[in-house]
Amino acid sequence: MTEQTTILEAEQPQAAAPIVDALQTVQTSIAEFSKVQAGLTELRAKHPADLVCDVTTPAGMKEAIAGRAAWRDPRIALEQMRKAAKAPVLQLGKLIDSTAATLESELRIGEDNYDGQIQAELTRKAIAKAQAEEAERVRVQAVKDAIAQQYTSRPARMFGKSAADIQAAIIAMTPDFQEFAFAEFADDARAAQTHALEALRAMYATQKATEEREAEQARIAAEQAEQARILAAQRAAFEAEQQAHRDELERKAAALKAEHDAREAAERAERAKVEAAQRAEREQIAAEQKALDDAKRAEADRLAAVERARLDAEAAAERERVDRAAAEARAAAEALAKQNAEKAAKEAKAERARLVKEQERLAAEAAAAARLNALAPRLLAAAKPAVSALILFQTHAVETGLAEQLPGLPGIVSELAAAIAAVEGTAP
């Protein structure tokens, strides 16, 4: 038998006595519940739950008062029994929590002692392992850095160097290296050396070809510069000859232009004489046409004045007729608008009254729902311990043989559990 088992068995008699007392109290209350449930059949027969009494008569009022008392008294007694059954269950929960907390604190003393030793040793081993791994990582990294410095990164460092520099680097890397310097990475170092030499040889070939190509391009550029100088001299002589030819052509063009300008001046003087004669003739015709137009315009203005006077008289008569029609239409519209306004006011008043009643109904329903939602958590909190106690008592009753004396207990437990589930599903 272990020490922990001994401690638990030592505490068990002290914790079991209050539990048994609580179960006995619950058992007594459950028995009272069964009596109430058994009396429901007789109560329904004597005072039907849906009976309608004629309370307007003394006999009917007496019958209603008696029926209310018959249903109310067992309900009040049931509430008292519920409180009596629930009190030991709540006390039992507190007792279980305090007992478990006391035992747990006692058990943790020994557990923490041994756990502290175990965790200290595990921490020491983890630190030693981490230090060894770090030392190995530093050593491996140093070897890899040496391989990279001596071989892997050499081609990149020679990028852009001359062919002679690259050839010198190849000669410096060609001798064999000492394998012990790279430990287990000797094969990696040899492979890095091989790859670096291959890259440097390829780089040397490329750089040498580039330098030879650049030398050839410089030679060609010099030849092209000499050819350009000769062509420039030839082009200068040709342009001088062309300029002299252009000067001669411009002199001849100036002489031709002077001759052309003199001929155009004579032609312009002749055209001016002709245009002056034509202008005098056009002015005379315009004066005659203006006199004729003025006479026609005066006659047209006279006829237009007569027509405007006639149209003004007709327009005045039409405006008077339209004003009378508009006045009649306004009067009819005002009468119709007044009638519609009175009708709309009556309908609006009726609608407001209906909305007020609807808002009052909705407010009452919302208040009832709020009260129900507020009570739901309290009812749920109160019912859960009771159901737990009933389930515990039901198990105890089955084990002790009391279940036969309480045939209605399983049904009560099932109904309470279903009610709690329904409340949990609808509570906010």
Beta strands, then each sheet from edge to edge (+ up, - down):
end
